[in-house]
Amino acid sequence: MVVVTGATGTQGGAVARELLKRGYRVRALTRNTEQPAAAALRAAGAQVVQGNYDDGDSLRAAMQGAHGVFAVTDSAEHGAPREIDHGRALIYAAEDSGIAHFVFSSVASADENTGIAHFDSKYAIEEMLAESDLAYTVLRPVEFMDNWQRYSRDALRAGDYINPRDGSDMHQWIAASDIGFFVGEAFDNPDEWLGRTEELAGDEMSIDELVQVMSESLGHPVRHVQPEWAEYNANVSEDIATMYRWFATQGYAVNIEALRSRYPDLVRVRDYLETLE
């Protein structure tokens, strides 16, 4: 049995579906067991249970009798300090429950002192995990391709890709389904994955190349709309503004070639875009 936290979200949902496909019994943890995403997981064979990161008893109840946990935390809704608290609560509950393998989803470059609040909070959780009694794996994904569906769909339909960065800037992405794949690999092959931290990315290209692929894949012209930084910053959180500035000056640096040499079927940007609704 594997407990999947955040099971109705982008990462947790992808992980739950992958583990079910591999034959695992999945206990899907969510705050709202009646939402459509929870119903879909239930129909797919998962046991859906209610739980809340602020309620340690609910976490321990969800982990009772489980072998593994996939843990994902969120700062966008709760803020970085509470994200750290939630990571601590998950670790404590897993220790109390005798979890044999704890897989945590962090973020690429979490350990590089970027000054990005949700990078730093995830690294704080990594450090707590390293000091815990748990056997664990840390996965560090880059930006999700799935964000285009979640945040940019209407603009892309209108032919606009809005990004303050220069068109020549390179960037890396990963599909959430590939995060699910790596979680499955970690649980299938614990001798290879316990104690391991792996940065994850599936594809890389410039912003100019991206809008060209978007145009070809979506079947209509897509242009790069580049707002001034001041305009962009005024419409996003300070955390997101800091992250995009970091993208522009440094950015992710996952060795995709090396990763693909071991895992050649990682989703490419073009393949993902062709699935957009």
N, C-alpha and C positions, 0 to 999 in steps of 0.2 A: 504494500500500500504506500502510495506517495501522496502527500498533502501538497496541493498546489494553491499558493496564496495569490490573491489578485486574479482569481480564475476567470472573472468576467471581463478582464481588461485585455489589452493588446498582447502583452507578453504571456500572462498567465493563461489566457485562452489558447494561444498557440502551443504552449507547453502541455496543457491538459489534453488537447487533441492529439499531439504527437505521442504522449505516453499511452493514451488509450489505444492508438494504432499499434503500438509495440506490445500491447497485451498487459499493461500494468493496471492494477486497480487504482483508481484516482479518486481522492477525496478533495473536492473543489471548494475552497473557502471563499466566501463572498459576504458582503454586508447585507445584500438584498437577494434572497433566494428565489424571489418571484419575478425577477426581471427576465426579459427574453433570452439574454445570453446564458443565464443560469438554466433556463428551461432547455435550451439547446444542448448544454453539457449533460444535463440529466438524460435527455433523449439519446445521447451518444454513449451513455453507460456510466457516467461519473456519479458518485455520491456527492450531492451538493449540500453543504452545511453552512450555517450562518456563523460568522465570527467577525471580530473587530480587533484591530491592532491595539486599541486602547483598553481592551478587556483580556487580560492574561488568562483568565479562566477559560474563556472561549477558545483561545489558541491551544491551551493544553487539552481541552476536550477534543478539538479537531485533530490533534496529533496523537491521540491515544491509540496505541496499537500499530502506528505507522512505522515504516522502515526509513522513509526519506521525506524530505521537505524541499520544495522549490520556493524560495522566498524572493519577492520583489517588493520594493518600497517606493513611495512616491512623495516628492517634495512639491510638485506643482499645486496639488490641492492643499497640502498640510503645512508647507514650509520646511526648510532644512532642519531646524532644531527638532521638530516633531518627527521628521523622517528618521533621525538618529534614535529618538526614543522608540519608535516603532521597530527599528532594527534590533535594538536591545531587547525589546519584549519578545520578538520572534526567537532570538538566540536563547534567552532564558527559558522560554516555553519548550524549545527543542531539547535543551539540556535536561530539563525536568522530565521530559517524555521519553528519554533514551533514544533519540533519533540517531540512526547509524550513518546517515549521509545527508548533509545540508548543502544545497546548491543555492548560492546567492547571485542574483543578477545585479551587477554594479554598472559601471560605465567605463569605456575606454579612456585612458589617460587620467583615471581617478587619482593616481598617486603622483601627479606632476605639479601639485601646488598651483593649479590654474587660477584660483580665486573665484571659480564658478561655484556658487553655493551648493548646487545639487551634485556636483562632482565631489566636492569636499565632504559632504554629508555621507555620500556612499562610501568614500574611502574611510571615514570614521567607523562605519559599520564593518568594513573589511578588517580594520584593526581590532575591533571588539571580537570579531569572529576568530581571528588568529590567536587571541588571548583566551578563548573559550576552551571547553573540553570537547568540542564537536569535531568530528571528521567532516571536512568540507571541500567544496569546489567553488571557485569564484569565476564567473563569466563576465566579461566586460564588453558589451556591444557598443557600436557606434550609433549614429542616428538611424532611425527606422525608416525604411521605405514606406511603411504603413502610415507614416504621418501624412503622406500625400493624400491618402484616402480620408484620413481623419480630419485634417486641418485645411487642406488646399484643394479639395475636390471642386468646389464651386468656382474658384478662381481659375483652375485648370480648364474646366469646361468653358469658361469665358475666354480662354486663350492666354491667361496671365500666370506666370510663375514669379512670385514676389519674393525677392531676396536682396538684402542690401549689399551683398558681396559683389566683387568684380567678376565679370564673366569668365576670366582666365583662372580664377581661383579653383583649386582642386578640392574635392570633398569625398568622403567615404560614407557608404550606407550598408545596412543589412536588413533583410526581411525578417519579420518576427517569426515566421515559420522556421527559419534557420536557427534562431535561438532555441526553439522547441527541439530541433534536431540535436543540437549540442547538449541540451539537458538530457535528452534520451541517451545520447552516447555516454554521458557521465554516469547515469544510473546503470546502464548496461555493462560498463567497463570500469568499475570502481578502482581496480588496481592501477589503471592508467590515469584516472582523473582525481583521485583523492589527493588533497594537498596542492592541487594545480590551479593556477590562475591563467586564464586564456583570454586575450583580446580578440574580438570578433568583428569582421567586416566581410561583405560579400562582393562589393564592387566599388570602383573609384572612377571619377571623371570630373572634368571641369563643369562649371555652371553652363557655359556655352554649349558644351557637348550634351549636357543633360537636357536642355530645352530642345535641342535638335532631336534627341531620342524621344522626348515627350511628343513632339510634333508628329514623328513617324508612327509611334505606337498608338497615340490617341486619335489619329486620323484627321487632325486639324492643326493649323499653325498655333504654336505656343511661343510667346515672347518672354524674355527676361525683363521684368519690371524691377528696376533698381531704385528704391527710395533712398533719399539722403539718410545718413545715420541718425540725425536728430529726429527726423520724421518717424523712422522705424522705432527708435528707442521710446518715443512717446506713446507707442501703441502696443508695447509688450512689457512684460515684467522686467525688473532690473536683472534678475537671474538670466533670463533669455537674452537680454541685450548684451550682457557680459559674455555669454556663451558665443553669440554670433561674432562679437569682436575677436574672441579667441580663435574662432574658425578662420577669420580673415587674416590673422597674424601668425597663427601656428597650426592649429587643426589636428585632426586625428592622423596617426601614422602607423596603422596596423599593417603588418607585412602580409598583404592579401595573397601575393604570389606563393609564399610559403604555406599559408593556410589552404589555398586551393590545391597545392600539390598533394595534400593529405585528404582534402575533402573537396573533390572536383565538382560536385553537384550544387554548390552554393548558388542561391538565386542571384541572377544578374538584374541590373536596373531595367533593361529592356523587357525581360521576361516578366518582371513584376508589373510594369506599367501596362502590359497587355491584359492583366487581370483586373485593372481598375474599372469600376462600374460607372 
